[in-house]
Structures are given as C-alpha cells and as structure tokens.
Amino acid sequence: MIKELREEAGQTLTFAAIAEQLNAAGYRTAQGKTFGRGTVHRLMRGDPARAPVPAFEPRVLTEVEIESLRKEMADSLKAMLERRRTPKGERP
C-alpha cells in the first residue's frame, strides 16, 4: 500500500501525508478509527497493531447468576448508602 502511495505521489511522503491518503481511500485502523501520523509511524517501525475491539456476544444468564448479581448490587448499594450516612470526620 505504501509503495502504491509513493508511486502515485511521485515523491517521498510524510507520515501525515500517508495517513491522509489512507483515510481518503477509506481505510481504517483495527479499532475502526481514522489513521494519524503516529499510527502510520508505529506501523512503519514494525510495531504490532493494537488488538481489535472484541465483538460483544450476549448470553443468557442463569437464575443463579441473576440472583448472585442482584445480591452483589444490593450489597454495593447498601455499603454506598452507609458511607453517605457516616459524617466525614468519622469515616475510616
């Protein structure tokens, strides 16, 4: 791809110019973002690309998992409310 860009431009390209060309051609990073000069620089150095964002895969929770989450949330809420009721000077 870079070789094609150089040939098209007929000159040495900066990282910013390469990023601009990649973005104009519709290319995106592994995370779906546009390229910046830092990304191009990192790729030219041979650094590995960042891992793509994993796709969210919903799953059905069991009744036991749901009850466990409800208890955990209730305990967290109770602890938060207790902290709010304790005057500032008496907090640990």
PDB file of N, CA, C and O in Angstrom:
ATOM      1  N   MET A   1       0.823  -1.193   0.000  1.00  0.00           N
ATOM      2  CA  MET A   1       0.000   0.000   0.000  1.00  0.00           C
ATOM      3  C   MET A   1       0.869   1.259   0.000  1.00  0.00           C
ATOM      4  O   MET A   1       0.607   2.199  -0.750  1.00  0.00           O
ATOM      5  N   ILE A   2       1.904   1.272   0.845  1.00  0.00           N
ATOM      6  CA  ILE A   2       2.774   2.444   0.933  1.00  0.00           C
ATOM      7  C   ILE A   2       3.503   2.654  -0.390  1.00  0.00           C
ATOM      8  O   ILE A   2       3.652   3.786  -0.850  1.00  0.00           O
ATOM      9  N   LYS A   3       3.958   1.556  -1.004  1.00  0.00           N
ATOM     10  CA  LYS A   3       4.640   1.648  -2.287  1.00  0.00           C
ATOM     11  C   LYS A   3       3.720   2.287  -3.325  1.00  0.00           C
ATOM     12  O   LYS A   3       4.152   3.146  -4.095  1.00  0.00           O
ATOM     13  N   GLU A   4       2.463   1.873  -3.347  1.00  0.00           N
ATOM     14  CA  GLU A   4       1.487   2.454  -4.268  1.00  0.00           C
ATOM     15  C   GLU A   4       1.310   3.940  -4.014  1.00  0.00           C
ATOM     16  O   GLU A   4       1.221   4.723  -4.960  1.00  0.00           O
ATOM     17  N   LEU A   5       1.257   4.340  -2.746  1.00  0.00           N
ATOM     18  CA  LEU A   5       1.102   5.755  -2.411  1.00  0.00           C
ATOM     19  C   LEU A   5       2.303   6.568  -2.873  1.00  0.00           C
ATOM     20  O   LEU A   5       2.154   7.676  -3.388  1.00  0.00           O
ATOM     21  N   ARG A   6       3.511   6.002  -2.682  1.00  0.00           N
ATOM     22  CA  ARG A   6       4.732   6.707  -3.106  1.00  0.00           C
ATOM     23  C   ARG A   6       4.736   6.900  -4.621  1.00  0.00           C
ATOM     24  O   ARG A   6       5.038   7.984  -5.120  1.00  0.00           O
ATOM     25  N   GLU A   7       4.394   5.824  -5.347  1.00  0.00           N
ATOM     26  CA  GLU A   7       4.375   5.899  -6.802  1.00  0.00           C
ATOM     27  C   GLU A   7       3.355   6.924  -7.278  1.00  0.00           C
ATOM     28  O   GLU A   7       3.610   7.681  -8.215  1.00  0.00           O
ATOM     29  N   GLU A   8       2.206   6.940  -6.628  1.00  0.00           N
ATOM     30  CA  GLU A   8       1.148   7.870  -7.001  1.00  0.00           C
ATOM     31  C   GLU A   8       1.582   9.312  -6.751  1.00  0.00           C
ATOM     32  O   GLU A   8       1.314  10.201  -7.559  1.00  0.00           O
ATOM     33  N   ALA A   9       2.248   9.530  -5.634  1.00  0.00           N
ATOM     34  CA  ALA A   9       2.668  10.885  -5.287  1.00  0.00           C
ATOM     35  C   ALA A   9       3.921  11.291  -6.059  1.00  0.00           C
ATOM     36  O   ALA A   9       4.128  12.474  -6.331  1.00  0.00           O
ATOM     37  N   GLY A  10       4.764  10.304  -6.417  1.00  0.00           N
ATOM     38  CA  GLY A  10       5.981  10.590  -7.140  1.00  0.00           C
ATOM     39  C   GLY A  10       7.030  11.280  -6.291  1.00  0.00           C
ATOM     40  O   GLY A  10       7.937  11.922  -6.821  1.00  0.00           O
ATOM     41  N   GLN A  11       6.915  11.155  -4.981  1.00  0.00           N
ATOM     42  CA  GLN A  11       7.869  11.797  -4.079  1.00  0.00           C
ATOM     43  C   GLN A  11       7.854  11.093  -2.733  1.00  0.00           C
ATOM     44  O   GLN A  11       7.049  10.191  -2.498  1.00  0.00           O
ATOM     45  N   THR A  12       8.750  11.515  -1.854  1.00  0.00           N
ATOM     46  CA  THR A  12       8.772  10.978  -0.503  1.00  0.00           C
ATOM     47  C   THR A  12       7.561  11.522   0.253  1.00  0.00           C
ATOM     48  O   THR A  12       7.247  12.710   0.169  1.00  0.00           O
ATOM     49  N   LEU A  13       6.897  10.656   0.978  1.00  0.00           N
ATOM     50  CA  LEU A  13       5.704  11.068   1.717  1.00  0.00           C
ATOM     51  C   LEU A  13       5.997  11.163   3.204  1.00  0.00           C
ATOM     52  O   LEU A  13       6.799  10.397   3.738  1.00  0.00           O
ATOM     53  N   THR A  14       5.349  12.096   3.863  1.00  0.00           N
ATOM     54  CA  THR A  14       5.431  12.193   5.319  1.00  0.00           C
ATOM     55  C   THR A  14       4.420  11.237   5.918  1.00  0.00           C
ATOM     56  O   THR A  14       3.523  10.752   5.229  1.00  0.00           O
ATOM     57  N   PHE A  15       4.569  10.971   7.202  1.00  0.00           N
ATOM     58  CA  PHE A  15       3.604  10.100   7.873  1.00  0.00           C
ATOM     59  C   PHE A  15       2.202  10.714   7.806  1.00  0.00           C
ATOM     60  O   PHE A  15       1.211  10.004   7.632  1.00  0.00           O
ATOM     61  N   ALA A  16       2.135  12.030   7.946  1.00  0.00           N
ATOM     62  CA  ALA A  16       0.838  12.710   7.886  1.00  0.00           C
ATOM     63  C   ALA A  16       0.216  12.565   6.499  1.00  0.00           C
ATOM     64  O   ALA A  16      -0.995  12.381   6.379  1.00  0.00           O
ATOM     65  N   ALA A  17       1.039  12.648   5.449  1.00  0.00           N
ATOM     66  CA  ALA A  17       0.522  12.521   4.087  1.00  0.00           C
ATOM     67  C   ALA A  17       0.033  11.091   3.829  1.00  0.00           C
ATOM     68  O   ALA A  17      -0.990  10.884   3.176  1.00  0.00           O
ATOM     69  N   ILE A  18       0.772  10.118   4.346  1.00  0.00           N
ATOM     70  CA  ILE A  18       0.352   8.721   4.193  1.00  0.00           C
ATOM     71  C   ILE A  18      -0.972   8.496   4.912  1.00  0.00           C
ATOM     72  O   ILE A  18      -1.873   7.853   4.373  1.00  0.00           O
ATOM     73  N   ALA A  19      -1.089   9.025   6.131  1.00  0.00           N
ATOM     74  CA  ALA A  19      -2.339   8.888   6.892  1.00  0.00           C
ATOM     75  C   ALA A  19      -3.496   9.532   6.139  1.00  0.00           C
ATOM     76  O   ALA A  19      -4.595   8.981   6.081  1.00  0.00           O
ATOM     77  N   GLU A  20      -3.243  10.683   5.573  1.00  0.00           N
ATOM     78  CA  GLU A  20      -4.284  11.385   4.820  1.00  0.00           C
ATOM     79  C   GLU A  20      -4.740  10.556   3.617  1.00  0.00           C
ATOM     80  O   GLU A  20      -5.934  10.470   3.328  1.00  0.00           O
ATOM     81  N   GLN A  21      -3.782   9.950   2.924  1.00  0.00           N
ATOM     82  CA  GLN A  21      -4.113   9.116   1.763  1.00  0.00           C
ATOM     83  C   GLN A  21      -4.898   7.871   2.175  1.00  0.00           C
ATOM     84  O   GLN A  21      -5.865   7.497   1.512  1.00  0.00           O
ATOM     85  N   LEU A  22      -4.481   7.228   3.275  1.00  0.00           N
ATOM     86  CA  LEU A  22      -5.190   6.041   3.756  1.00  0.00           C
ATOM     87  C   LEU A  22      -6.625   6.384   4.135  1.00  0.00           C
ATOM     88  O   LEU A  22      -7.556   5.654   3.793  1.00  0.00           O
ATOM     89  N   ASN A  23      -6.799   7.493   4.840  1.00  0.00           N
ATOM     90  CA  ASN A  23      -8.140   7.915   5.247  1.00  0.00           C
ATOM     91  C   ASN A  23      -9.002   8.251   4.034  1.00  0.00           C
ATOM     92  O   ASN A  23     -10.184   7.911   3.994  1.00  0.00           O
ATOM     93  N   ALA A  24      -8.404   8.923   3.040  1.00  0.00           N
ATOM     94  CA  ALA A  24      -9.142   9.295   1.830  1.00  0.00           C
ATOM     95  C   ALA A  24      -9.567   8.055   1.044  1.00  0.00           C
ATOM     96  O   ALA A  24     -10.610   8.048   0.389  1.00  0.00           O
ATOM     97  N   ALA A  25      -8.737   6.998   1.121  1.00  0.00           N
ATOM     98  CA  ALA A  25      -9.066   5.752   0.419  1.00  0.00           C
ATOM     99  C   ALA A  25     -10.084   4.909   1.185  1.00  0.00           C
ATOM    100  O   ALA A  25     -10.540   3.878   0.692  1.00  0.00           O
ATOM    101  N   GLY A  26     -10.438   5.354   2.394  1.00  0.00           N
ATOM    102  CA  GLY A  26     -11.453   4.637   3.168  1.00  0.00           C
ATOM    103  C   GLY A  26     -10.916   3.597   4.131  1.00  0.00           C
ATOM    104  O   GLY A  26     -11.688   2.868   4.754  1.00  0.00           O
ATOM    105  N   TYR A  27      -9.589   3.522   4.260  1.00  0.00           N
ATOM    106  CA  TYR A  27      -9.012   2.565   5.209  1.00  0.00           C
ATOM    107  C   TYR A  27      -9.221   3.049   6.633  1.00  0.00           C
ATOM    108  O   TYR A  27      -9.277   4.251   6.893  1.00  0.00           O
ATOM    109  N   ARG A  28      -9.338   2.086   7.560  1.00  0.00           N
ATOM    110  CA  ARG A  28      -9.493   2.400   8.973  1.00  0.00           C
ATOM    111  C   ARG A  28      -8.575   1.501   9.778  1.00  0.00           C
ATOM    112  O   ARG A  28      -8.139   0.454   9.300  1.00  0.00           O
ATOM    113  N   THR A  29      -8.283   1.915  11.004  1.00  0.00           N
ATOM    114  CA  THR A  29      -7.448   1.116  11.900  1.00  0.00           C
ATOM    115  C   THR A  29      -8.235  -0.094  12.381  1.00  0.00           C
ATOM    116  O   THR A  29      -9.418  -0.238  12.075  1.00  0.00           O
ATOM    117  N   ALA A  30      -7.570  -0.961  13.134  1.00  0.00           N
ATOM    118  CA  ALA A  30      -8.226  -2.156  13.659  1.00  0.00           C
ATOM    119  C   ALA A  30      -9.409  -1.797  14.550  1.00  0.00           C
ATOM    120  O   ALA A  30     -10.348  -2.581  14.692  1.00  0.00           O
ATOM    121  N   GLN A  31      -9.360  -0.597  15.156  1.00  0.00           N
ATOM    122  CA  GLN A  31     -10.456  -0.166  16.024  1.00  0.00           C
ATOM    123  C   GLN A  31     -11.491   0.659  15.287  1.00  0.00           C
ATOM    124  O   GLN A  31     -12.403   1.212  15.902  1.00  0.00           O
ATOM    125  N   GLY A  32     -11.355   0.748  13.957  1.00  0.00           N
ATOM    126  CA  GLY A  32     -12.347   1.474  13.159  1.00  0.00           C
ATOM    127  C   GLY A  32     -12.137   2.967  13.122  1.00  0.00           C
ATOM    128  O   GLY A  32     -13.010   3.695  12.649  1.00  0.00           O
ATOM    129  N   LYS A  33     -11.001   3.448  13.607  1.00  0.00           N
ATOM    130  CA  LYS A  33     -10.728   4.890  13.620  1.00  0.00           C
ATOM    131  C   LYS A  33      -9.924   5.280  12.389  1.00  0.00           C
ATOM    132  O   LYS A  33      -9.395   4.422  11.681  1.00  0.00           O
ATOM    133  N   THR A  34      -9.837   6.585  12.140  1.00  0.00           N
ATOM    134  CA  THR A  34      -9.018   7.060  11.041  1.00  0.00           C
ATOM    135  C   THR A  34      -7.549   6.997  11.427  1.00  0.00           C
ATOM    136  O   THR A  34      -7.212   6.978  12.611  1.00  0.00           O
ATOM    137  N   PHE A  35      -6.675   6.963  10.426  1.00  0.00           N
ATOM    138  CA  PHE A  35      -5.242   6.913  10.666  1.00  0.00           C
ATOM    139  C   PHE A  35      -4.711   8.289  11.024  1.00  0.00           C
ATOM    140  O   PHE A  35      -5.187   9.305  10.517  1.00  0.00           O
ATOM    141  N   GLY A  36      -3.730   8.308  11.894  1.00  0.00           N
ATOM    142  CA  GLY A  36      -2.993   9.522  12.226  1.00  0.00           C
ATOM    143  C   GLY A  36      -1.530   9.269  11.933  1.00  0.00           C
ATOM    144  O   GLY A  36      -1.130   8.133  11.678  1.00  0.00           O
ATOM    145  N   ARG A  37      -0.734  10.316  11.966  1.00  0.00           N
ATOM    146  CA  ARG A  37       0.685  10.131  11.635  1.00  0.00           C
ATOM    147  C   ARG A  37       1.376   9.212  12.624  1.00  0.00           C
ATOM    148  O   ARG A  37       2.292   8.482  12.245  1.00  0.00           O
ATOM    149  N   GLY A  38       0.953   9.228  13.908  1.00  0.00           N
ATOM    150  CA  GLY A  38       1.541   8.348  14.908  1.00  0.00           C
ATOM    151  C   GLY A  38       1.260   6.879  14.610  1.00  0.00           C
ATOM    152  O   GLY A  38       2.126   6.026  14.805  1.00  0.00           O
ATOM    153  N   THR A  39       0.064   6.589  14.143  1.00  0.00           N
ATOM    154  CA  THR A  39      -0.300   5.216  13.798  1.00  0.00           C
ATOM    155  C   THR A  39       0.544   4.728  12.626  1.00  0.00           C
ATOM    156  O   THR A  39       1.049   3.606  12.632  1.00  0.00           O
ATOM    157  N   VAL A  40       0.688   5.589  11.623  1.00  0.00           N
ATOM    158  CA  VAL A  40       1.492   5.222  10.452  1.00  0.00           C
ATOM    159  C   VAL A  40       2.949   5.004  10.884  1.00  0.00           C
ATOM    160  O   VAL A  40       3.590   4.046  10.453  1.00  0.00           O
ATOM    161  N   HIS A  41       3.460   5.887  11.728  1.00  0.00           N
ATOM    162  CA  HIS A  41       4.842   5.765  12.210  1.00  0.00           C
ATOM    163  C   HIS A  41       5.043   4.437  12.927  1.00  0.00           C
ATOM    164  O   HIS A  41       6.030   3.741  12.688  1.00  0.00           O
ATOM    165  N   ARG A  42       4.109   4.087  13.806  1.00  0.00           N
ATOM    166  CA  ARG A  42       4.205   2.833  14.562  1.00  0.00           C
ATOM    167  C   ARG A  42       4.187   1.629  13.615  1.00  0.00           C
ATOM    168  O   ARG A  42       4.952   0.683  13.800  1.00  0.00           O
ATOM    169  N   LEU A  43       3.330   1.663  12.622  1.00  0.00           N
ATOM    170  CA  LEU A  43       3.242   0.559  11.668  1.00  0.00           C
ATOM    171  C   LEU A  43       4.500   0.466  10.809  1.00  0.00           C
ATOM    172  O   LEU A  43       4.937  -0.637  10.480  1.00  0.00           O
ATOM    173  N   MET A  44       5.083   1.595  10.442  1.00  0.00           N
ATOM    174  CA  MET A  44       6.303   1.596   9.635  1.00  0.00           C
ATOM    175  C   MET A  44       7.494   1.059  10.428  1.00  0.00           C
ATOM    176  O   MET A  44       8.404   0.463   9.851  1.00  0.00           O
ATOM    177  N   ARG A  45       7.493   1.266  11.740  1.00  0.00           N
ATOM    178  CA  ARG A  45       8.563   0.738  12.592  1.00  0.00           C
ATOM    179  C   ARG A  45       8.418  -0.766  12.757  1.00  0.00           C
ATOM    180  O   ARG A  45       9.353  -1.446  13.180  1.00  0.00           O
ATOM    181  N   GLY A  46       7.255  -1.276  12.425  1.00  0.00           N
ATOM    182  CA  GLY A  46       7.026  -2.715  12.557  1.00  0.00           C
ATOM    183  C   GLY A  46       6.403  -3.103  13.880  1.00  0.00           C
ATOM    184  O   GLY A  46       6.314  -4.288  14.203  1.00  0.00           O
ATOM    185  N   ASP A  47       5.968  -2.109  14.657  1.00  0.00           N
ATOM    186  CA  ASP A  47       5.288  -2.419  15.915  1.00  0.00           C
ATOM    187  C   ASP A  47       3.966  -3.104  15.598  1.00  0.00           C
ATOM    188  O   ASP A  47       3.314  -2.771  14.608  1.00  0.00           O
ATOM    189  N   PRO A  48       3.572  -4.047  16.423  1.00  0.00           N
ATOM    190  CA  PRO A  48       2.301  -4.729  16.153  1.00  0.00           C
ATOM    191  C   PRO A  48       1.120  -3.772  16.292  1.00  0.00           C
ATOM    192  O   PRO A  48       1.126  -2.860  17.118  1.00  0.00           O
ATOM    193  N   ALA A  49       0.129  -4.004  15.478  1.00  0.00           N
ATOM    194  CA  ALA A  49      -1.089  -3.204  15.574  1.00  0.00           C
ATOM    195  C   ALA A  49      -1.802  -3.538  16.867  1.00  0.00           C
ATOM    196  O   ALA A  49      -1.659  -4.639  17.400  1.00  0.00           O
ATOM    197  N   ARG A  50      -2.552  -2.608  17.358  1.00  0.00           N
ATOM    198  CA  ARG A  50      -3.334  -2.867  18.571  1.00  0.00           C
ATOM    199  C   ARG A  50      -4.407  -3.896  18.262  1.00  0.00           C
ATOM    200  O   ARG A  50      -4.875  -4.029  17.131  1.00  0.00           O
ATOM    201  N   ALA A  51      -4.774  -4.607  19.295  1.00  0.00           N
ATOM    202  CA  ALA A  51      -5.785  -5.654  19.119  1.00  0.00           C
ATOM    203  C   ALA A  51      -7.135  -5.021  18.789  1.00  0.00           C
ATOM    204  O   ALA A  51      -7.488  -3.992  19.366  1.00  0.00           O
ATOM    205  N   PRO A  52      -7.881  -5.608  17.884  1.00  0.00           N
ATOM    206  CA  PRO A  52      -9.209  -5.072  17.578  1.00  0.00           C
ATOM    207  C   PRO A  52     -10.143  -5.214  18.774  1.00  0.00           C
ATOM    208  O   PRO A  52      -9.975  -6.098  19.614  1.00  0.00           O
ATOM    209  N   VAL A  53     -11.104  -4.349  18.830  1.00  0.00           N
ATOM    210  CA  VAL A  53     -12.092  -4.398  19.898  1.00  0.00           C
ATOM    211  C   VAL A  53     -12.948  -5.635  19.695  1.00  0.00           C
ATOM    212  O   VAL A  53     -13.522  -5.816  18.622  1.00  0.00           O
ATOM    213  N   PRO A  54     -13.045  -6.489  20.703  1.00  0.00           N
ATOM    214  CA  PRO A  54     -13.831  -7.714  20.515  1.00  0.00           C
ATOM    215  C   PRO A  54     -15.319  -7.405  20.349  1.00  0.00           C
ATOM    216  O   PRO A  54     -15.849  -6.460  20.933  1.00  0.00           O
ATOM    217  N   ALA A  55     -15.961  -8.217  19.550  1.00  0.00           N
ATOM    218  CA  ALA A  55     -17.397  -8.057  19.345  1.00  0.00           C
ATOM    219  C   ALA A  55     -18.132  -8.517  20.592  1.00  0.00           C
ATOM    220  O   ALA A  55     -17.761  -9.514  21.212  1.00  0.00           O
ATOM    221  N   PHE A  56     -19.167  -7.789  20.950  1.00  0.00           N
ATOM    222  CA  PHE A  56     -19.968  -8.152  22.113  1.00  0.00           C
ATOM    223  C   PHE A  56     -20.862  -9.313  21.734  1.00  0.00           C
ATOM    224  O   PHE A  56     -21.587  -9.259  20.741  1.00  0.00           O
ATOM    225  N   GLU A  57     -20.803 -10.355  22.529  1.00  0.00           N
ATOM    226  CA  GLU A  57     -21.643 -11.526  22.293  1.00  0.00           C
ATOM    227  C   GLU A  57     -22.533 -11.737  23.511  1.00  0.00           C
ATOM    228  O   GLU A  57     -22.076 -12.229  24.543  1.00  0.00           O
ATOM    229  N   PRO A  58     -23.802 -11.364  23.388  1.00  0.00           N
ATOM    230  CA  PRO A  58     -24.698 -11.524  24.531  1.00  0.00           C
ATOM    231  C   PRO A  58     -24.929 -12.999  24.847  1.00  0.00           C
ATOM    232  O   PRO A  58     -24.875 -13.862  23.970  1.00  0.00           O
ATOM    233  N   ARG A  59     -25.183 -13.256  26.110  1.00  0.00           N
ATOM    234  CA  ARG A  59     -25.512 -14.629  26.503  1.00  0.00           C
ATOM    235  C   ARG A  59     -26.629 -14.569  27.531  1.00  0.00           C
ATOM    236  O   ARG A  59     -26.844 -13.538  28.168  1.00  0.00           O
ATOM    237  N   VAL A  60     -27.320 -15.652  27.686  1.00  0.00           N
ATOM    238  CA  VAL A  60     -28.425 -15.741  28.629  1.00  0.00           C
ATOM    239  C   VAL A  60     -27.867 -16.145  29.989  1.00  0.00           C
ATOM    240  O   VAL A  60     -27.135 -17.128  30.109  1.00  0.00           O
ATOM    241  N   LEU A  61     -28.226 -15.366  31.014  1.00  0.00           N
ATOM    242  CA  LEU A  61     -27.785 -15.674  32.369  1.00  0.00           C
ATOM    243  C   LEU A  61     -28.717 -16.691  32.999  1.00  0.00           C
ATOM    244  O   LEU A  61     -29.915 -16.722  32.718  1.00  0.00           O
ATOM    245  N   THR A  62     -28.146 -17.518  33.852  1.00  0.00           N
ATOM    246  CA  THR A  62     -28.966 -18.478  34.580  1.00  0.00           C
ATOM    247  C   THR A  62     -29.604 -17.761  35.767  1.00  0.00           C
ATOM    248  O   THR A  62     -29.189 -16.660  36.130  1.00  0.00           O
ATOM    249  N   GLU A  63     -30.601 -18.383  36.364  1.00  0.00           N
ATOM    250  CA  GLU A  63     -31.269 -17.808  37.538  1.00  0.00           C
ATOM    251  C   GLU A  63     -30.281 -17.614  38.685  1.00  0.00           C
ATOM    252  O   GLU A  63     -30.360 -16.623  39.411  1.00  0.00           O
ATOM    253  N   VAL A  64     -29.361 -18.544  38.851  1.00  0.00           N
ATOM    254  CA  VAL A  64     -28.361 -18.453  39.920  1.00  0.00           C
ATOM    255  C   VAL A  64     -27.467 -17.232  39.695  1.00  0.00           C
ATOM    256  O   VAL A  64     -27.159 -16.504  40.639  1.00  0.00           O
ATOM    257  N   GLU A  65     -27.051 -17.008  38.439  1.00  0.00           N
ATOM    258  CA  GLU A  65     -26.215 -15.848  38.129  1.00  0.00           C
ATOM    259  C   GLU A  65     -26.976 -14.546  38.359  1.00  0.00           C
ATOM    260  O   GLU A  65     -26.415 -13.575  38.868  1.00  0.00           O
ATOM    261  N   ILE A  66     -28.250 -14.528  37.984  1.00  0.00           N
ATOM    262  CA  ILE A  66     -29.076 -13.332  38.177  1.00  0.00           C
ATOM    263  C   ILE A  66     -29.207 -13.020  39.661  1.00  0.00           C
ATOM    264  O   ILE A  66     -29.042 -11.870  40.068  1.00  0.00           O
ATOM    265  N   GLU A  67     -29.499 -14.020  40.463  1.00  0.00           N
ATOM    266  CA  GLU A  67     -29.622 -13.808  41.913  1.00  0.00           C
ATOM    267  C   GLU A  67     -28.303 -13.349  42.518  1.00  0.00           C
ATOM    268  O   GLU A  67     -28.291 -12.485  43.394  1.00  0.00           O
ATOM    269  N   SER A  68     -27.208 -13.912  42.065  1.00  0.00           N
ATOM    270  CA  SER A  68     -25.894 -13.514  42.555  1.00  0.00           C
ATOM    271  C   SER A  68     -25.627 -12.042  42.233  1.00  0.00           C
ATOM    272  O   SER A  68     -25.124 -11.298  43.075  1.00  0.00           O
ATOM    273  N   LEU A  69     -25.965 -11.630  41.012  1.00  0.00           N
ATOM    274  CA  LEU A  69     -25.779 -10.231  40.619  1.00  0.00           C
ATOM    275  C   LEU A  69     -26.685  -9.305  41.426  1.00  0.00           C
ATOM    276  O   LEU A  69     -26.261  -8.222  41.828  1.00  0.00           O
ATOM    277  N   ARG A  70     -27.920  -9.721  41.664  1.00  0.00           N
ATOM    278  CA  ARG A  70     -28.842  -8.904  42.471  1.00  0.00           C
ATOM    279  C   ARG A  70     -28.299  -8.709  43.881  1.00  0.00           C
ATOM    280  O   ARG A  70     -28.340  -7.601  44.417  1.00  0.00           O
ATOM    281  N   LYS A  71     -27.793  -9.778  44.481  1.00  0.00           N
ATOM    282  CA  LYS A  71     -27.243  -9.690  45.827  1.00  0.00           C
ATOM    283  C   LYS A  71     -26.017  -8.786  45.840  1.00  0.00           C
ATOM    284  O   LYS A  71     -25.868  -7.953  46.734  1.00  0.00           O
ATOM    285  N   GLU A  72     -25.141  -8.945  44.856  1.00  0.00           N
ATOM    286  CA  GLU A  72     -23.930  -8.119  44.770  1.00  0.00           C
ATOM    287  C   GLU A  72     -24.288  -6.636  44.623  1.00  0.00           C
ATOM    288  O   GLU A  72     -23.673  -5.778  45.256  1.00  0.00           O
ATOM    289  N   MET A  73     -25.281  -6.346  43.788  1.00  0.00           N
ATOM    290  CA  MET A  73     -25.710  -4.958  43.593  1.00  0.00           C
ATOM    291  C   MET A  73     -26.349  -4.399  44.852  1.00  0.00           C
ATOM    292  O   MET A  73     -26.101  -3.248  45.210  1.00  0.00           O
ATOM    293  N   ALA A  74     -27.166  -5.194  45.528  1.00  0.00           N
ATOM    294  CA  ALA A  74     -27.815  -4.748  46.764  1.00  0.00           C
ATOM    295  C   ALA A  74     -26.776  -4.472  47.844  1.00  0.00           C
ATOM    296  O   ALA A  74     -26.876  -3.476  48.560  1.00  0.00           O
ATOM    297  N   ASP A  75     -25.778  -5.349  47.968  1.00  0.00           N
ATOM    298  CA  ASP A  75     -24.713  -5.144  48.953  1.00  0.00           C
ATOM    299  C   ASP A  75     -23.916  -3.882  48.645  1.00  0.00           C
ATOM    300  O   ASP A  75     -23.576  -3.125  49.555  1.00  0.00           O
ATOM    301  N   SER A  76     -23.617  -3.651  47.374  1.00  0.00           N
ATOM    302  CA  SER A  76     -22.872  -2.451  46.976  1.00  0.00           C
ATOM    303  C   SER A  76     -23.668  -1.199  47.271  1.00  0.00           C
ATOM    304  O   SER A  76     -23.117  -0.211  47.755  1.00  0.00           O
ATOM    305  N   LEU A  77     -24.959  -1.231  46.986  1.00  0.00           N
ATOM    306  CA  LEU A  77     -25.810  -0.078  47.251  1.00  0.00           C
ATOM    307  C   LEU A  77     -25.905   0.193  48.746  1.00  0.00           C
ATOM    308  O   LEU A  77     -25.842   1.344  49.177  1.00  0.00           O
ATOM    309  N   LYS A  78     -26.058  -0.871  49.543  1.00  0.00           N
ATOM    310  CA  LYS A  78     -26.138  -0.726  50.994  1.00  0.00           C
ATOM    311  C   LYS A  78     -24.844  -0.109  51.538  1.00  0.00           C
ATOM    312  O   LYS A  78     -24.892   0.780  52.387  1.00  0.00           O
ATOM    313  N   ALA A  79     -23.703  -0.574  51.056  1.00  0.00           N
ATOM    314  CA  ALA A  79     -22.416  -0.045  51.511  1.00  0.00           C
ATOM    315  C   ALA A  79     -22.266   1.416  51.112  1.00  0.00           C
ATOM    316  O   ALA A  79     -21.752   2.220  51.890  1.00  0.00           O
ATOM    317  N   MET A  80     -22.708   1.769  49.909  1.00  0.00           N
ATOM    318  CA  MET A  80     -22.623   3.150  49.455  1.00  0.00           C
ATOM    319  C   MET A  80     -23.488   4.061  50.325  1.00  0.00           C
ATOM    320  O   MET A  80     -23.066   5.156  50.697  1.00  0.00           O
ATOM    321  N   LEU A  81     -24.686   3.607  50.644  1.00  0.00           N
ATOM    322  CA  LEU A  81     -25.581   4.406  51.483  1.00  0.00           C
ATOM    323  C   LEU A  81     -25.036   4.553  52.899  1.00  0.00           C
ATOM    324  O   LEU A  81     -25.184   5.611  53.510  1.00  0.00           O
ATOM    325  N   GLU A  82     -24.415   3.513  53.420  1.00  0.00           N
ATOM    326  CA  GLU A  82     -23.811   3.586  54.751  1.00  0.00           C
ATOM    327  C   GLU A  82     -22.683   4.617  54.782  1.00  0.00           C
ATOM    328  O   GLU A  82     -22.549   5.369  55.747  1.00  0.00           O
ATOM    329  N   ARG A  83     -21.876   4.650  53.724  1.00  0.00           N
ATOM    330  CA  ARG A  83     -20.782   5.620  53.656  1.00  0.00           C
ATOM    331  C   ARG A  83     -21.328   7.042  53.626  1.00  0.00           C
ATOM    332  O   ARG A  83     -20.733   7.950  54.206  1.00  0.00           O
ATOM    333  N   ARG A  84     -22.444   7.236  52.962  1.00  0.00           N
ATOM    334  CA  ARG A  84     -23.032   8.570  52.872  1.00  0.00           C
ATOM    335  C   ARG A  84     -23.592   9.030  54.217  1.00  0.00           C
ATOM    336  O   ARG A  84     -23.587  10.225  54.513  1.00  0.00           O
ATOM    337  N   ARG A  85     -24.069   8.105  55.022  1.00  0.00           N
ATOM    338  CA  ARG A  85     -24.663   8.466  56.309  1.00  0.00           C
ATOM    339  C   ARG A  85     -23.614   8.768  57.370  1.00  0.00           C
ATOM    340  O   ARG A  85     -23.906   9.448  58.354  1.00  0.00           O
ATOM    341  N   THR A  86     -22.401   8.273  57.181  1.00  0.00           N
ATOM    342  CA  THR A  86     -21.346   8.479  58.166  1.00  0.00           C
ATOM    343  C   THR A  86     -20.779   9.885  58.003  1.00  0.00           C
ATOM    344  O   THR A  86     -20.350  10.250  56.909  1.00  0.00           O
ATOM    345  N   PRO A  87     -20.768  10.681  59.074  1.00  0.00           N
ATOM    346  CA  PRO A  87     -20.203  12.026  58.972  1.00  0.00           C
ATOM    347  C   PRO A  87     -18.726  11.956  58.549  1.00  0.00           C
ATOM    348  O   PRO A  87     -18.024  10.993  58.855  1.00  0.00           O
ATOM    349  N   LYS A  88     -18.280  12.991  57.844  1.00  0.00           N
ATOM    350  CA  LYS A  88     -16.925  12.997  57.280  1.00  0.00           C
ATOM    351  C   LYS A  88     -15.843  12.744  58.314  1.00  0.00           C
ATOM    352  O   LYS A  88     -14.895  12.007  58.043  1.00  0.00           O
ATOM    353  N   GLY A  89     -15.963  13.332  59.477  1.00  0.00           N
ATOM    354  CA  GLY A  89     -14.951  13.175  60.493  1.00  0.00           C
ATOM    355  C   GLY A  89     -14.858  11.764  61.061  1.00  0.00           C
ATOM    356  O   GLY A  89     -13.841  11.393  61.649  1.00  0.00           O
ATOM    357  N   GLU A  90     -15.918  10.978  60.887  1.00  0.00           N
ATOM    358  CA  GLU A  90     -15.954   9.631  61.461  1.00  0.00           C
ATOM    359  C   GLU A  90     -15.624   8.549  60.438  1.00  0.00           C
ATOM    360  O   GLU A  90     -15.612   7.366  60.780  1.00  0.00           O
ATOM    361  N   ARG A  91     -15.358   8.930  59.191  1.00  0.00           N
ATOM    362  CA  ARG A  91     -15.066   7.928  58.158  1.00  0.00           C
ATOM    363  C   ARG A  91     -13.677   7.347  58.368  1.00  0.00           C
ATOM    364  O   ARG A  91     -12.759   8.047  58.796  1.00  0.00           O
ATOM    365  N   PRO A  92     -13.527   6.051  58.061  1.00  0.00           N
ATOM    366  CA  PRO A  92     -12.211   5.409  58.238  1.00  0.00           C
ATOM    367  C   PRO A  92     -11.173   5.885  57.247  1.00  0.00           C
ATOM    368  O   PRO A  92     -10.030   5.430  57.284  1.00  0.00           O
TER     369      PRO A  92
END
